[in-house]
C-alpha cells in the first residue's frame, strides 16, 4: 500500500471536507486515512488505483490538487 498526503486548493469548510471524502470514497481500493481543510491522506494499492483517478475525484468534488507528498 502506498500512502500519500495530497494538498488541495480551495477547501475552506466542513462541507468541502465532506465533498472530498465522498468522492474519494467512490474509488475502490483506496483507504481514506484523513481529510482536513486543505489536505487529504490516503492509502492505496498502486495496481488498483491510479493517480489520475484520485485527481479526477478531487476535481469532481470541485477542487484542485496543489501537490502530492
N, C-alpha and C positions, 0 to 999 in steps of 0.2 A: 504494500500500500504506500502510495506517495502522499505526503502531506504538503499542502500549500496554504500560504496566507495571501489572500487576494485583497488588494487595496482598491476601493470602489469610490468613484467620484459621484457626487450628487446626493448621497444619503444624508438626511438630516433629522429623521424622526423614527419613532417606533413603527409607523406604517411602512416606511422604507425597509426597515429590518424584516418585517413580516413578508413584504413583497419579494425580497431576495430569497428568504428561506423557502417560500412557496415554490419559486421557480427552480431553485437548486434541488429541492426535494423531489422534483419530477425526473431527475436523472438517475437511472438505475445504475447501481454500483458506486454511487457517491455517498459518503457519510459526512454530514454537517457536524463539525465539532462546535462551532460557534459563529454567530453572526452578530456584529455590533455596528453602530453607525460608522460607516467608512471602511469596514473590512469584514471579511469572512475567512474562516479557517475550515478547510475541508480535507478529507482523505478519500483517495480513490485508487482503483486498480487501473493503471495506465493502458492495459489491454482492453478494458471495457469502456473507459471514459476518456474522451478526447478533450484537449484544451479548447477546441472550437465549441464543443457542446456546453462547456462551462461559460465561455464568453457569450454564447447565444442566450443562456439562461439569465445572465446578468443583464444583457441587452433587453430581453423580453420583460424584465422587471422594471425597465426604464432607466437603467444606469450604465455607466461605462467603467471598465477596468482601467485603473491607472498603472498598476504594477502587480507582479506576481512574485512572491518570495518563496 
